[in-house]
Amino acid sequence: MWLFSTGGGLAGRLGTNNAWEQGMSKQAPQTRGLVIHWASLYDAFVWQTSLGQEERLRRFTLELARLEPGQKVLDVGCGTGTLTILAQEKVGPNGEVQGIDAAPEMIEVARRKATTAKANVEFRVGLVESLPFPDHSFDVVLSSLMVHHLPGEDLKRQAFREVHRVLKTGGRFLIVDLAPPTNPLLKILTLPLLGHHLRGADPRQYLPLLDEAGFKKIEIGRLWGGALAWVRAEA
């Protein structure tokens, strides 16, 4: 899921004015993580902040995940379901893809998008720190721009343990998240655009927590001009 601070930038100015979305937000499960409720504006915001390159980024994310036909995939913090639906294309008719998000509004939009795309994807409201799935259920778990919205090491640690629990032995966990840009000019351009304090998002800090959760073969790399990083680990 693409995640942005609602305290500044365009996201903060948009707010949540839709009465239906306000009502839906009351049904959201309780979490200490930041939850985005303005689902009706979300896709337009993502298009703007990605400079129209969202699908390209999503498809590159799936390349990093190394999805194969027939696999079972979970997208945590799925937002409006763009990545989740593309993942179904990768695993094919014999695969299974599910998406969860803490915001009921996001799940409602994702379900409509899946119906339009005729994609066999299941979406449900849920929290990454308390996954509603049995042990060893998935071959791959995806997390796109979500982990930095889990405040503090304790909540991240709990989330990583849950992801490890639902992954099959040898399954992969792929994180794509904001990172401090290495290019000074890119940092200047990115901060006002996203309305996000990037110093609080550094995927390098996830590595010891993943190791503690039981993951192995942990890798990290940069993409998108250094403004994003990916972390891949094996259960």
N, C-alpha and C positions, 0 to 999 in steps of 0.2 A: 504494500500500500504506500502511496505517496503521502507523506505526513509533513505538515507545516505548522508552525506556531500560530495560534489564533490571536496572539497578543499584538501583532504588528504587521506591517506590509498589507498586501491586498487581502489576504485571508482575514486579518483582523477587521478591515473595513467592510468586508462582505457580511460578516456576522451570520445570524440565523434568524431570518425574518418570516420564514414559512411556518404557519401555525401547525400544519400537519407534521412537519419535521420536529417542531418543539414538543409536540405530543409524543412522537415516537421516541425522542431522546429520553423521556421519562421511563421508558421501558428498558433502557439499556442496563446491562449488568454492571454492578459496582466494580470499579477498578481504580487503582492509583495512577494508571497511565492516562495520557492525554487522548481524548476521543473526539473525532471530527464528526459533527452532526449535519453540516450543510451539504448534504449529498447532491441536491439538485444543481449546485454550482460547481461541484467537485471536478467533473471532467473538463469543463471549460478552464478552470484554474490550472489543472495539470497541463493542458495544452499550452497555456500561456507560459507557465514556468519552465516547461521543457522546450520552449521555442518551437513547438510543433513536432518534436522528435520523440514523443512518448512511445509510439509503437516500435520504433527502432530500438529504444532502450529496453523495452519489455522483451523483445525478441532476443536481444543480446543477453539479457538476464537468463532466459531459458537455455541459451547455448551454454552459459556457465553452469547451469544446473545439470546439464548432460542428461536430459530426459530421454527415455526410451519407450517404444511402443509397449503397451500393456502394464505400465507402472501405475502405482497408486500415489497420488500427489496431494499434499495439503498446502494451501496458501494461507498463511496466518496474517491477519491485518489486510484482508483482500480488497478493502475499499469497494469501488463499484464494479470490481470483477474483471477488469481488462486483462490483467496478467493471467488470472485463473482460467478464463475462456481460451486464451492462446495456449495455455498449458494442455488443455484438452485436445487441441489439434495435434500436439506433439505425441501424446500417449495413445491417441487413436481410439477406436471403438471398444477395444479390449481393455483400455486403461480406465482409471477412475480418478476424478479430480474433485476436491472439495475446497471450499473457501469459508473462512470465518472472519468476522469483524465484530468489534465491540459495539458498533453503532447500528441499530436496527434500520435506520434510514439507508445506510450504505448497502445493507443486505437486500433491501427492497429494490433498489436500483439495479444491483447486480443480477437479481433474479429476472428482472424485466429484460436486461441486456442479453442474458443467456437464452431466454425464450425467443427473442428477436434473431439471435445468431443460430438458433436451433442447436445449442451446445448442451450436451448431457453433463451438466455440472451441478453439484449440490451446494447451496449456500445456506449458512446458518449463523445466528448470532452466537458469539463465543469469545472467550478470552484466551490469549496465548499462555497466560500463567496458570490456567486451569482448563486444559484441553478436554473436550467432551468425547474422547475416543479411547478405545482400549489400547493396551500396550502393543507395540510392534505392528501398527496398522499401516504404515506408509513407507514407500521406498524413498521418497523425496519430500522435504518440507521447504517451502519458499517463504522468504520474508523480505519484502521490498519496501524500503524506507519506512520501517516501523519501529525497529528496536530502540532508536534514540528517543522515542516517546515513552519509554518505560523508565521512570525516574529512579535513580539509585541502583546500586549494585544488587541489592537484595531482590528487587523485582525482576531484573534481568536474569539473575541466577535462577530464580524460580521458573522463569519462562524457558530458559535453556534446558533445564532439567525435564520440563514437560515435553519439549520437542524431542529430546533424547529418548524419553520413555515411549513416545508413539512411533518412533522410527524403528524399522526393522534393523537387525544387525547388519552393518555394512551400508545402511542407508545414508543419504546425503542431506545435509542442511546447508542451504545457501542463503546468505544475508547480503543484501545490497542496501547501503545506507549512506547518509551524508558524511562527509569527511572534510577536515580543514583543507581548503584548496592550497596546493603548492605554488600556484601562480598568483602573485600579489594582485595583478589586474583582475583576475577571475574572482578573487575574494571580494574585491571592491564591488564588482558587478553583481555577484551572487547574493550578498547580504541584503541589499534593498529589494531585490526581486523576490526572494523567498520570505523576507521578513523573519529570518531565523538567525539566531546567534550560533554560528557554526562551531564556535569553540567548545560548545557542550556536546558535540557529536564527533566522536573519534572511534571508529571501529577497531582500532588497535587495542582499545581497552576491553574489547569483548574476548580477546584471545585467552587470557587466563581463566575467565569465567566459563568458557566453552570447555577448556581442559578440565576444570573442576567438575563440570557436569558429566564428564565421561567421554567427550568427543576426542577423536584422534585424527591424524593426518590433516591438521588445521592449516589452511592456506589463506593468504590475504593478497589483494592486488588493488590497483587503482583503475578508474575509468572515468569517462565523461570529463576530460580535462583536469582530472585530479579532484574534482568537487564531490565525487562519489568513490566509495571503496566497496569491494566485495570480499566476503569471507566465506570459505567453503570448508566444511568439516564432515567427518564420517563418524557414524554411530558405532 
